[in-house]
């Protein structure tokens, strides 16, 4: 049995106008589990028209009523954590515990958005000139869209939509075609929470739908998370059509291990950060930069830990790691590992030939460690997005920082050390947006903002947190005077200055 996965427009599921369909798979079994409706231009027009009309009314609703909807939505998402996790595991493949963790990080952003009245307070300056006051406030953009990746089918939509909706916008979600079902449950929970029809919509599609959102005159903003080439395309196309765009791209996250680090802690965290979710995280540690005497020990320790990882279907209570998302992903990962081996890298742990019993048709790759990699190898240059840890050796902290800064990506990085001076030098000198000190996955809490540098982010503002509020709103500044009756106007043709009054 396969599930028919439809669109969600103006508060209802709909087949849409298009006849195109796409299969959705369970990556652990290779079986087709869903039949996805791919939308066309008519569906896009319906969703945008619905969002525009509903958004105008939603923007006028009081902050108290908006917050009440957000609080209710938070409770519903929390109550449905197990169901959301089950859907994630069925279509993405990550283990249930990891899927539940994804939902919890999304809940953090909803909770942040519940306090939107505090975040939207403006500024007021009294008597800037005689009888004149100046104040500022922020208003919603209008209709905004989120184009989200397969690796976090709940968390990333929840990084976007609660902040966008809390600030008064209507939101259109275009989720990944690979694991679209979780977004449909989110749409139903928004409706159950009391969100007016049309304020949250789900449109399924491929490049045709993405291009439609990027060029539609009534879409005012675009949030995107995905690969760097597509992020650049989204940013350039959207801005050329007058839209505000934040486009988060790929990553090649480095973790530096200093000789003075707690090696037990460093190895445990590297193991989890490299192989959790089969390495399919934009914040996964894919490169370990081992400094000096740290190299041999950390490689040995991580190998021992990774060898004990249980790789199987994600609902198995003992599972540590599930499959990768598609056969094409598996082929790309194994190709890159083979190229590194041919170029002289040492394959310390090889997961290319892993077969999981009773899941022989699943898309599994086991934990893989490549040591003595150089910067010219494809294993270092490409974003592998799989369970592969690349090890580069450096002689000093300065050399490690140079390696990181020379890389075109700048999403996240970490250093393992027991030396505060080393940590301070590292955090000041690396050209990366998110930094962990003895923390391998430095994903900020919801009241800070998430975003990288260089080819990991196109646009000025990061996602969620304070930057998210700035992104989904624009400012107004009012200069006002309320003159006394019959007062002299004092109007002048010269540029006024506050000192003149």
N, C-alpha and C positions, 0 to 999 in steps of 0.2 A: 504494500500500500504506500502510495506517495501522497504528500500533502500539497494541496493547491494553494500557492502563496500569491495573494492578491495585493493591490495597492490599498492605501487608506487615505481617502480624500473627503474632506468636509464631514468628518465624523463617522464615515462608513467604509467598510470594505467594498472594493469594486474590482471587477475583472479588468477594467480599462478598455481602451479602444483597439489596442494593438493585438495582432495575432501571434507575435513572436513569443517563444517560450524558451526557458533554459533549465537544464537539470541542476538540482542541488544534491550534493553527495554527503554521505557520512564518511569522513576520511579514514576512519578506523576500519571500515569494512569494504570501502569502495562501492557500496551500494547507493543507488539513486533513492533519495528520500523525499524529494520535493520537486514540484513543477512550478517554476517562477514565471509570473507574467511580466514581460518586459514592456514598459510603457513607451508611448510615442508622443507626438506633438499635441494631439488632442488631450491626452492625460496631463501633460505639462500645463497646458492652458487652463484646464479645469482646476488643477491644484493651485496654481498661482492666483487665479481669480478668486478662488475660495479663501486663500490665505490673505489676500489683499483686503477683501471685504471684512473678514473676521478680525484681522489685525487692527483695522481702524477702530472697531468697537472695543477690542481688548486694550488698546493703548489708552482709552479714556476711562477704563475701569480703575477704581481706587487701588492704591498700593496694598491696603489691608485685604481687599478681596483677592488680589493677585497672590499675596502671601498665603492666604488660606488654601488656595488651590495647590500651591507648592508644598505646603505642609501635608496635605492629604496625599499628594503624589508620592512624597517621601515615604509615608506609611505604607502605601500600596506596593511600591518597589521593594521595600524591606520585607513585607509579607510574602512577596512572590520571588524572593531570592532563589529558592530551590528550583522553582520552575524556570526562571531565567537561566540559571546555571545548567539545567538539564538541556535546554535548547542550545545554549552555547556549545556544550560538549558534543551534542549530536551533529552539529554542522561545522564546528571549527575543529574539534578533536582534543582540545586541552582538557586536562583532568578536572574533575568536579570541584576540588578544593581551589584550584586556580581560577575557575570560572566564578566561584562564589567571591573570591577576592576581587575579581574584576567588578562585580556588582557593588561591592562595598566601597571601592574607590569612586564609582559613579555616585553613590549615595552621599559621599562627602560634598560633591559639587551641588547636589540638590539642597543639602543642608545650608551651604553657603548662600544659595539663591533664596532660601527662605527668609534670610535677613536682608533682603534687597532694599528695604526702606532705609536702613542705615547706610548702605552703599551709595544710594542715589541722592543723599543730601547735598544741596548745592552750597555755594559760598555767597556771603553778603558783606558788602563794605558800605558803611553808613557815612554820609556827609563827605564824600570824596571832593566835592566842591559845595559851595553854599546851596543848600536845599536839594542836592543831588545825591542819590544813592545808586550803587551798582550791585547787581546780583547775577549769579549764573546758575544754570541747571542743565540737565541732560534729557534728551528725548530719544525714543526708539528710531531705528533706521526705517523700519516698515516690514518688508518681507525678506527674510534671510534663509539661506539654505545651508545644510551641512552635508558634505560628501565624505563618507566615512569608510575606513578600511576593514578588511576581514578579520584582522588579528584581535580587535576588541569590539565586537558587535554590540555590546551594551555600554561599556565604559566611555568610549569616544563620543557616541551620541549624547551621553549624559554629561560629557565635558562641555557640550555646546548648547543643547536645547534648553536646560533649566535656566541658564543665564540669559539666553536670548529671549525666552518667554517671560521671565521675571522682569526684564527691562522693558517689556511692552511690545515686543515684536511677534509676528507670526513666523512659524518655522516649517520648512520643508526638508525632510530627511531623505537623502538618496544613499541607502546603505550598500555595502558590497553585495554583489550578486552571489557570492560564494556561501554566505551565511546570513540570509535576510530575515529569518523568522523571528528573531528576538526583537527586531524593530517593530514588528506587528503587535507583539505583546505590550511593548512600551506605549504604542499608540492607544491601545485599549485602556491601559492604566491611566494615561492622561485624561481620556474621556471620562473614566470612572471617577477621577479626582475632581471633576467639575469644570475642566477646561472647555471653553466654548468650541463647538465644531468649527473646523477650518483653521484653528490656531496651530495645530500640529498635524502635519500630513506626511505620508510615506509614499514616495515614488520609486519604484524599482526600474532599473534600466542599466544600460551600458554607456559607451562613449556618446551615443546619440543623446541620451538624457543629460549627461554632464554638460555637453555643449549647449543644450537647450537652456539649462539653468544659468550658464555663464553668459549667455547673450540675451536673455529675456529682459525687456525693458522694465518690467515691474519687480524684478528681483534686485534688492538693494545691497545685499552683502552675501559673501560666500566664505564658509569655513571648510577647510580641506585638510585631511590627514592621509598620507600615502607615500609613494616613492618620490624621489627627488625630480626625475624627469617630468612626471605628471604634475607635481606641485608647481614646478616652474611654468608649465603650460597653463595650469589653472590660474596662477597669479597673473601671467601676462595677458591671457584672454579676458579674464574678468575685469582687470583694471582698464584694458582697452575699451571695454564696454561700460565704463563709468561706475564700476562696483567697488565697494570696499572688500578687500580680500585678505585673508590670512591663510597661508598654505604651508603646512608643516610637511617636510620631506623626510628623506631617509636618514640613516645613521650608520656610523661605524664607531661604536662606543669603546673607548680604551679604559682599562683599569691598570694603574701603575702599582706594582708591588715593590716596596722598598725593602732592603735587607733587614731593617729594624722592625718590620711589621710582625704582628702576631700571626704566624703562618697558619696556625690551625683555623683561626677566624677567617683569614684571607682566602684560604682554600675552600672552606665551606661556602662562603659567600660567592666566590667565583663560580663554583659548581652550580649553585642555584641560579645565579644571574645569567650564566651562559646557556644552561640547558632547560630551565623552566619554560613552560609553554613551547617546548621544542625550539627555543631560540627565536620564536616568531613575535618578538617585541621590539618596538622602536627604541626601547631603553635597555635591551639586553646587552650584556658585556660580550662583545665578539672578539675583542683584542686584549690580551694580557701583555703589558709591557713589564717584563721582569728585569729589575735593575740589579746588576752585579751578582753577588752571591745568592740572591733570592731565587734565581732562575731554576736551577735543578730541583731545589726543594719544593717550590710551589708547583712545578709541573708534575712531580712525583705524587704529591699529595692530592692534586686535583684528579689525576688519573685514577688513583685508588678510590676516590669518592664517586667519580663518574662511572666507574666499572660496576658499581653497585646500584645504579639507577634502574628502576623497573620501568620498562617501556612497554605499554600495552594500551588497550582501549580505556578511554578516560573515565568510565563509570566504575572500573575496578577499584575497590577501596584501597588496594595496595599500589595503585599506579602513581608513579612520579612524573612520567612524561608520556604524552600521546603522540599521534602522527603529525606530519606536516600537512598542509592544507590540500595540495593537489599532486597528481603524478608529475606534473611539470616542475613543481617545486622540488620534489625528490630528485628528479633528473638533474636539475641545475645544481643542487647541493653536491651530489655525487660527482658531477663533472668538475666542479671547482676543486674538490678535494683531490681528485685524480691529477688535475693540472699542477697543483701544489707539490704533490709527491714527485711528479716527473721533473719538476724544477728544483728539487733538492730538499724540500721540507721533510721533516721527520714526522711520520704518522704515528703518534704516541698511542692513540686509541682510535680505532676505525669502526664506525657504525654504518658503513655503506651497505653491508650485506645482511643487515638485521632482518630476520623474519619472525613475526610474532605468531605464536601458535594459535590456531583457530581464527586468525585474522590475516591470513596469507595475502589477501587482496587489498589490505590497507596500505596507506601511504607512509610507511614508517622508515625513519632514519635514526640510528642510534647515536648517542653522544660521541663526538669526534674531537680529538685534540691534535692540532698541527703545531709542532715546535720548529724553531729556527726558520721562521718565515721571514722573507724580506719584502720590502715595500713595493717591489716590482711584480710580485705574484698576484694573480687574480684573486686569490684567497684573501689578500689584504685590500686590494683596490675595489672589489665588488662588495655590495651589501648582500651577504649570503642569505640572511634571514632564515636560518636553520640552526640545528644543534651542533655548531662547529665553533670551537674556541681556538683562535689563532694566537700563537705566542711569539712575540718579538723580544729580543734581548737588547738591553741598553746598558751602558757603562755608568750612567749617572742620572740624577734627577733632571739636570739640564737637557741631556740628550732625550730623555723620555718626553719632556715638555715640547721639545722641538719636533719630535715625531707626531705628537698630537696636533700641534699647531699647523703642521704641514699638510695634514689630512683635510680634504675638502669638506668633510662633514664636521658639525660642531654641536651635536645634540646633547649628549651626556658624557660624563667622564667621572673617574673616581681615583683616589689614591689610598693605599693601605700603608699606614705608617704609625709609629708611636712618638714621632717627633713633631711638636707643634710648629716649629719654624719651617720644616719641610711642608707641612700642610698649608701654612699661610702663603709660602712662596708659590706652591702649586695653584691654589685657588685664585691668586692674583695674576699669574702669568699665563694660564691656559686660556685659549680663545674658544671657549665652549660655554653654552648657555646654562647648563645645569651640572652642578659639581657635587660629588659625594666625598666626604672625608670618612673613611672606613665604612662607607655606605655604598654598595655597588649599584643600586638602582635609585638614583636621587630624583624620584618623581615628587615634585612639591605637593604639599597639602593644598586643599582647595582654596584657601585664602591667600596663597601666593599664586603665581602664574607659571604655566608650563610652556617652554619653548626653547629652541636651540639657536645657534648662530650659523653663519656661512650657508652651505647648501642644505642645511636642515630646516631652514625657515625662510619663506618669502613673504615679506610684509613686515610692518613695524611692531605689531602688537602680538603678544603671546596669547595662549588659549586659557580660558576660565580665570577665576580670581579677579584682581583689580583690572588687569589688561582686558579680560573678557568683557567687563562692564564698559570699558572705554570703546572696545571694538563694536559692540552692539548698540551703542548710543552715539549721539553727536551733541555738542554743546551749544548753548545759547547764552549770550551775555546781554543783560538789559540795563541800560542807563536811564534812570527815571527822575523826573522832577514833578512835583505837585505844587504849582505856584499858588500863592495866596490870591484871592480875588482882587482884580484891579492892580496887581503888581506889575512893575515895569519889566518887560521881557528881557532886556539886556542883550538882544540878538545882535550878532556881528557876522560880517563876511569873513573875518579872520578865523583860522583854526583855533578853537577854544582850548585853553589850558586850565587845569584845576586851580592854579594860583591866581587866575584872573577873577575869580568869583569869591 
